[in-house]
Amino acid sequence: MSRPFRRYSAGARLYDVLSGERWVYRAGRVAGIELMGLRSGDVVLDLGCGTGLNFPLVRAAVGRTGHIVGVDRSADMLAVAWGRVRREGWSNVTLVEADAADLDAGDVRARVAAATGSAGGVDAVLSTYALSVMRDGATEAWARAVDLVRPDGVLAVVDMQPPTGRWRIFSPLARLACAVGGADIRARPWRLVARDADPGSVREVTVRGGHIVTAVGRLPGEDASATGS
Ligand SMILES: C[S@@+](CC[C@H](N)C(=O)[O-])C[C@H]1O[C@@H](n2cnc3c(N)ncnc32)[C@H](O)[C@@H]1O
């Protein structure tokens, strides 16, 4: 078992309080989810969902007719996420315990189809502060998630880098926070959005002195896939 995995098992119940959510990291998820332009009824895959801190924001955007699929490999983080779902009384959340790099697309499609009565496709994938923790598995995890997203669907990554400009004085603090969380601060996983999305659709926003980068884009539409452009 790798170190980050143990960290997110033992620390699951304290994660929401100790992760710097209130002062630093909430700003990134708010910016990212706003930029996604989610609509009522959308199905959203939250890759490395942890304790479900994105869920209230996503649920507010997709409403009761939408659906959230949270994937995480830590049963303890998912247990906290389930607590949140139960407390809120949401019936439109599916949690999948899996290593995202081994995610079984057929299984996820079947679960979404059973829960929503649809064909099991996903309208958007979102990953916040998780791909930098997945390290070597991040590219494969991302590819598996993107495979589930329909043409013209939304891709969103929110992750960390050292602060920029005059905020660089906080770099040691940012590096420490990432080291404690097992994240690679040099990973820059939002580049995957620019790689896979329609180039004209990609938007990037940085918050908290450049420490948090949000990238959102759309997959090419059906026409582009059909013509191979
Ligand atoms: C820093 S937490 C972020 C959680 C959540 N996305 C958030 O914004 O608060 C990183 C999460 O990634 C999960 N994770 C790490 N490697 C993973 C993998 N290979 N597959 C699935 N989840 C993974 C951890 O269990 C943890 O819950």
The ligand as a Gaussian input file, in Angstrom:
#p B3LYP/6-31G(d) Opt

LIG

0 1
 C       -6.192000      15.468000      -1.564000
 S       -7.494000      14.292000      -1.625000
 C       -8.684000      15.209000      -2.612000
 C      -10.082000      14.752000      -2.346000
 C      -11.190000      15.595000      -3.026000
 N      -11.119000      15.491000      -4.450000
 C      -11.153000      17.032000      -2.585000
 O      -11.150000      17.910000      -3.447000
 O      -11.188000      17.277000      -1.380000
 C       -6.932000      13.069000      -2.770000
 C       -7.894000      11.907000      -2.920000
 O       -7.446000      11.082000      -4.000000
 C       -7.669000       9.733000      -3.637000
 N       -6.791000       8.881000      -4.451000
 C       -5.435000       8.871000      -4.471000
 N       -4.984000       7.967000      -5.367000
 C       -6.100000       7.409000      -5.931000
 C       -6.316000       6.427000      -6.925000
 N       -5.274000       5.831000      -7.531000
 N       -7.578000       6.091000      -7.264000
 C       -8.636000       6.702000      -6.662000
 N       -8.503000       7.637000      -5.713000
 C       -7.249000       7.998000      -5.348000
 C       -7.347000       9.683000      -2.156000
 O       -7.892000       8.536000      -1.534000
 C       -7.961000      10.989000      -1.691000
 O       -9.291000      10.822000      -1.297000

